[in-house]
Amino acid sequence: MNAIRTGRAVPRAQRVLLATNQDEVVTPGKLFRTLADRLDRLDGVEAEYLALELPRGSKAKVLRLLRPRLANIRAFFRADVICLHSAVAFTAAYAFFGRLLGKRVVVFLWDVFPEPLIEMGLVRDTFATRLLGWLERRVLGSASAVYVPTQDYLSAQQIARLRRVSVLPMWPYLDAGTMPPPLAAEPLRVGFAGSINPIRDFPGAVAELARAAGGPVELHVWSADPAEGFELPANVTLAHHGFVGQEELTRALAGMDAGLVCLSPEFDWPSFPSKIFSYVCAGLPIVYRGPPAPALRDILTGTGVGHVLDGRARDIAAPLKAARENFADAQREFLARADLGDRRLDRILGRATGTPPATRRG
């Protein structure tokens, strides 16, 4: 039987490439994997996750990008939309060639680079670093859309001058587990997971936590960095467990009363610490110590998942334990605010690519 020609062309699926310079052990890789999975469930959309597997060190990263793999080149040419995340200096070629070929380039700006790292002494202020900063600004300025996770970012000088920037909350990349069982009244068990460096001011956060606790604190640290070189307060004991994977971390956090999120009060740059999701999804309230960051604080306190150490807080152990035992509603509201719902997925595609809202598969 001959096929009947209707004269209507079947539209080709829109292809979205999500290229990350991190692997899935690191949060940006987890976020992009989650976003790719959600986009791929839309009708008329084909999402491809690409981990560039760049080595450590700025120079090594640049050299690897100058010699792209054939599979990565093919993925680039297949795509209609290129999604990148900060630091985009290391994926600048994808952005510049994408725009040159008429593709839409969407950037998720979670960390300002490299100025904060220079200020905090984590990288040297060299010609190469300044060149990477120049590339970063060029990519951000040329992107079709730039998304930041909170309103706090919009006041940063490098971001305020961008024309196509708007807020899109960072989304959960973990499943919310069951609420952990209650713990004894003492000590206050607090978990910290992440880097220990000048940006965090971990010693200052421990000192402030000790003053605010009103009793003994048992601090558990999961980090590849040592927690040493400072004197522990008399009411704090510290156990360092090294770096562990996400599954092991989630299991360990079930034995905590709260999770510590800390930034140096001197860190005058916008930030949204992704470890917030590790704690909230594990069923733990958050203790935050850091700069004012009004939008971040509003998210934590407005949903009920966070408590702020502001220098005046005292006797926080009992309220934190009570919050942990009644955490389900706060967890639900926080995750609902951050969820990659249909409207946000449509916004990523529609605002960035000019496509109409899509229907869902599955």
N, C-alpha and C positions, 0 to 999 in steps of 0.2 A: 504494500500500500504506500502510495506517495505521501510524503509529509505535506501538511497544509501550511502554507506560508501566511502568516498573519500580518506581516509587514512591521511587526514590533520587535525591536532589538532587545534581547535579554540583557539587562544591565550587569556589568561586571562588578564583582564584589570590590568594595573599597579596601585596599590593603594598608594596614598600619604596622609600621616597624617600630618596636620599642627597644632602643639600643642603650645598654647600660655599660658603664666602665667598671662595674662591680660585679661580684658573683652573688649567688643567693645566700651566702653566709652573712653578707652585709646587708643592712636594711634597704638601701636603694635597689638592690637586686630583688629583694623580696617584694618591695612595693611595685616594681615594674612587672614582675611575674604575676602578681595579683591583678594588676590593671590589664595585662594581656589576656588573662583568663576571662575576665569580665567582658572585655571588648569582643572577644572571640565568640561569645554567646549571643551577640547581636546579629540579626539577619542582615545580610548585605555587607558584612564586615569580616575581614580575615586579618587577625592580629598575629604578629610574629615577634617572639621574644628573642633578643640577640644579646648574649653576654660576650663582650669583647675580650674578656680575660686579659686585661692589661697587667703588666708587671708592676712591682712597687717602684716608686721613684719617678719624679716628673720627667727626667731625661729618658728613662727607659720606656715610659708610656708614649712619649712623642715618637720615639724611634719605631715602636711597634705600630703606631697608627700610620706611619709613613710607608709601612709594608703590610697593607691589609690583606687578609686572606680572601681567596677567590669566593668562598661561600658568603662572606660578608658583603663583598661587592655585588653579588647577585641579589642578596636580600635588599640592598639599598636600591637597586634599579627596579625591583618589583614593587616597591612601596609607593603609595600615593601620599602618605603622611609619615613623617619622621618624628618620633617622640624621644626627647633627650632629657637628662636631668643634670643638675649642677654636680660637679664642676664641668661645664660644657666646653671649657678650653681644650679638654682632652678628646672631645668628639667634634671639634670645630669643623673638620672636613665634611662630616655628614650634614651639618647645618648649612655651610656655605655652598657646597655642590647641590644640596637639596633645593635651596632657594634658586640657584642658577638654573636648575632644570624644571622649575615651576612647581616643586613639591611644597607642601605645607609643613612647616617646622614648628613643633610645639615643645616648649621647655618648661619643666617643673623645677623651680628654683627653691631648693630647700636649704642651701648653705651659700652664703656670700663668699666668693673666692677671688683672690687670695688674701685680701686686706686683713681680715681677722686673724689669719694664721701668722701673718707678718707681725702684727701688733702684739700677739701673745707669745712671740718668739718660737713658734713651732716650725716655721720655715725661714730661710734667710732672704733678706731683701736684695736680690741679685737681678741682673739684667734679664735672665731667663724667667724669673718669677714675675717680673713686671711685664714681660712679653706675654706670659700666660694670662695675666690680668687683662691686658689689652685684648687678647683673643676672647676672653670671657665676656667682656663688655660688648664687643662686636657681635658675637653670637646672640646675646640677649637683645641687642638693638635691632637685629635683622629678623628675629623670630616672628612667626605669624601670631603666636600667642605665648605669653609667659604666665604661669600660675604659681602663686605663693600660698603657703598654708594658712597664714593669719594676716590680719590687718597690721600687725606690728611691722611687717616687712615693708609696707608701703611708705614708711617714713625714712627708710634708709636712702642715702643720697644716690647710690648706684641704681636703686630700683625706682625711686620717685620720678626719675627723668625718663623712664621707659614709657612708650606710648600704648603698648598693647599688653598691659599687666593687670591681673585681677586675682581675687582670692578663690582658691579651691582647696578645701581642707585636706590635709594628709589623711589617707584612708587606712582602715585596719588591714593588716597583712597576716593576722593570726585569728584563729577561731577562739571565741570566748569559751572557757572551760566552766565546769561546775564550781560553785562557791566552795572554797576550802573550809575544812572544819575549824571550829574555834580553838584558840590557844589559851594557855595559862595567863593569869593577870600580869605576871612578871617573868622575865624581862620583856621590854619592848623589842621585838625582833624586826630589824629593818634590813632589806636587801638593796644592794647597789649593783647594777650591771652596766658596763660600758667602759669607755676610755678614762684614764686618770691622767689629766694634763692641766696646764694652766687655765684653759678655758673652763674647766669644771670647778677649779678651786676646791678639790675634795677635802683637804684638811680644814678649810674654813667651814665647809658644810657640816663636817663631823662635829666641830666645836659648837656650831649653832644648834645642831640636833641634840647634843648632850645637854646644853643649857635648857632647851625647850622640853626635854623629855620628862623631867621631874622624877627620875628614877633610873634604874639600870637599863642600859641599851646593849643589845647583842647585834653587832653589825656584821653582815655577811656580804662579801665582795666577790663578784665574778668578773674578772678582767684579765686581759693579757698583760696589763701594766702593774707594776708593784705598788702596793699601798704602804709606803714607808717614807722615812725622812721627816716625820713630824711626831709630836708627842700626843698620845691618845689621852683624852680626858679621863679622869678617874672612874667615871661611871660607864665607860664604854669598853667592851671587849670586841676584838675584831678577828674574824676568820676569813682568810683569803683562799678562794677555791680555784683561781686561775680562770682561763677562758673555757667555756663549755658551749655546746650547741644549743639551739633554741628549745628542743624538746626536753633536754636535761635541765635547762634553766627554768622552764615552766614548771616542771615537777618540783624543783628545789624551792621556787617562790611560794608554793603552796604552804610551806612551813614558816612563812614570814607574816608579820602584821601589816607591813607597809613597804613601799618601794621608794627609794630616794632618787630624786631628779635634781641635779645641781648644776648651776652655771656660776661663774665668777660674777660678783656684783660689778666688777670693772669691765665685764664683757659687754661693750656697747653696740652689739650687733644683733639683728633679729635671729631667733632660733626657735625651732620646735623639736625638742628632744624626742626621737622616735621610740626610746625605751618606755615612754608613757604607755604605748600599746602593750608592751610585754607585761607591765604591771597590771594594767586595767583588765586585760584578757585573762590574767591569772587570778583575778578576783581581789586585787590589793588596792587600797587607797594609796594616794601618792603624797609624799612630803616634798614640797618644792622649795628650794632655796636658790635665789638668783636675782638678776636685775628686775626692774618693775614689769616690763613686758605686759601691758594691760590686757591685750587680747588673749595671750596665753593664760594669764591668771584668771580671766573671766571664764575661759573654757573649763579650767580645773575646778574653780569654786562654784561656777554656775551650774555645772552638772552634778556637783557633789563628790567628784572622784578625788579632789585634791585639797590639801591643807598647805598653807603658805607659811614658811618661817620668815617672819619680817623683823626679827630682833626683839619683838614684844611677846611672841607666843610662849606660853609656859604650860606645863602639865598636860602635854598633848597625848600622852600614852593612852589614857582611858578613852578620850574621844576617837583616837585612831582605831583602837580595838573595837569600839562600838560601831564605827563606820565599816570596818571589815566584816562584821557579823551581819550587817544590813546593807550590803553593797550592791545587791542585784539591781535595784532600780537606778542607782547612779551609773552603774556599768551600762545598763541598757540605754539610758539617755545619751551618755557620752558616745557610744558606738553608733547610735542612730544619727547623731549630728555629723559624724565623720564618714558614714557609710557611702560607698560608691553606688548610690541608687541610680535608677534609670535617668532621672533628670540630669544628674551630673555626667553620666556617660554620654548622653545626648549633647550636653554642653561641650564636652571635650571634642566630640566629633563635629557638632554643628557649628560652634563658634570658630573652631580651628580649621574646618574643612569645607564649610558651606553646604554640608549634607543635611537633608531633612531628618527629623527624628526617626529612629529605626525601631523595628519590632524585635521582640526577644525570642531567642531559641531556648528550649529546655525549661 
